Amino acid sequence: MLYPFPPGPGSSSPWGPIQTVTPLGPDAALVTTASHGGLRISPAALSCLPDAIQRTAYSANGWFEEDCDWALPYLALGLDAHEPDAARAAEVHAAAVRTVQRFHPQHAALLGVAPATGGQADG
């Protein structure tokens, strides 16, 4: 199925019809559906990601699910720069770092993330 960018409410996503869209810069948007959601990035942004993080077991074609995979393009593309304020940017960036440490430790160095210390990091 072809998914246009930017997505809009009512359009299709891998998780069903999109209910909300929150732009995060010109090349990314957070989307929600009745069942799930995630981060959608433009084809141009996807081509800027390292090959190793362009797809996961749960994410592909510019769609990154909300539980674990969203943090990969978030960090790689510096999307915290598009958060509405500095406090939110710092909070979400820290959450993205913890998510990569816990669920994608094999990509931590690629994203400039230090390995988790002292056991498993919170997600």
C-alpha positions in Angstrom: 0.0 0.0 0.0 1.3 3.5 -0.8 1.3 5.8 2.2 1.7 9.5 1.2 3.7 11.9 3.2 2.7 13.9 5.1 0.0 11.7 6.6 -3.3 13.1 7.5 -6.2 12.2 9.8 -8.3 9.5 8.2 -5.5 8.3 5.9 -4.1 4.8 6.2 -1.2 3.6 8.3 0.2 0.1 9.1 -2.0 0.2 12.3 -5.2 1.4 10.7 -6.9 4.7 10.0 -5.0 7.7 11.4 -6.8 9.6 14.1 -4.2 12.3 15.0 -1.1 13.7 13.3 1.4 15.9 15.2 4.1 17.3 12.8 7.6 17.1 14.1 9.5 19.2 11.6 9.1 19.1 7.8 10.0 15.4 7.5 8.4 13.6 10.4 5.0 13.3 12.1 3.7 11.4 15.1 0.5 9.5 14.3 -2.1 7.7 16.4 -4.7 5.2 15.5 -7.4 3.4 17.6 -5.0 0.6 18.2 -1.4 1.8 17.9 0.7 4.5 16.4 4.2 5.7 15.8 6.5 8.0 13.9 6.2 8.5 10.1 9.2 10.0 8.3 9.3 11.2 4.7 11.0 9.2 2.0 13.8 11.8 1.9 14.4 11.5 5.7 14.3 7.7 5.4 17.1 7.8 2.8 19.2 9.8 5.2 19.1 7.1 7.9 21.8 4.5 8.1 20.8 1.3 6.4 21.0 -0.6 9.7 18.1 1.4 11.1 15.8 1.9 8.1 13.8 -1.2 9.0 13.2 -3.4 12.0 11.1 -6.5 12.7 8.2 -4.1 13.4 8.9 -1.1 11.3 9.5 -0.3 7.6 9.0 2.1 4.7 9.3 5.2 6.9 6.9 3.9 9.6 8.4 3.4 13.1 6.1 1.9 15.7 5.6 3.8 19.0 6.9 1.3 21.5 10.5 0.7 20.6 11.4 1.8 17.1 10.4 5.5 17.1 13.6 6.3 18.9 15.8 5.2 16.0 14.8 8.0 13.5 14.1 10.4 16.4 17.7 10.4 17.4 19.2 9.9 13.9 17.4 12.9 12.5 17.6 15.1 15.6 13.9 15.4 15.9 14.1 16.9 19.4 15.0 20.1 17.7 11.3 20.3 16.5 9.7 19.8 19.9 7.6 22.7 21.1 9.9 23.6 24.0 13.3 22.8 25.5 11.9 20.9 28.5 9.9 18.6 26.3 12.8 18.2 23.9 15.1 17.1 26.8 12.5 14.7 28.2 11.7 13.0 24.9 15.4 12.9 23.9 16.2 11.1 27.2 13.3 8.7 26.6 14.7 8.0 23.1 18.2 7.3 24.5 16.7 4.9 27.1 14.6 3.2 24.5 17.6 2.6 22.2 19.7 1.3 25.1 17.0 -1.2 26.1 15.6 -2.3 22.8 18.2 -1.5 20.2 21.6 -1.7 22.0 23.2 -2.9 18.8 22.6 0.5 17.2 23.5 2.6 20.2 27.0 3.6 19.0 25.6 4.4 15.5 23.3 6.9 17.1 25.8 8.4 19.5 24.1 6.7 22.5 26.3 5.4 25.4 25.6 1.8 26.4 23.3 1.3 29.3 25.2 0.9 32.6 24.4 -1.2 35.7 21.8 -3.5 34.2 18.9 -3.0 31.9 17.8 0.6 31.3 14.2 1.7 31.7 12.2 2.0 28.5 
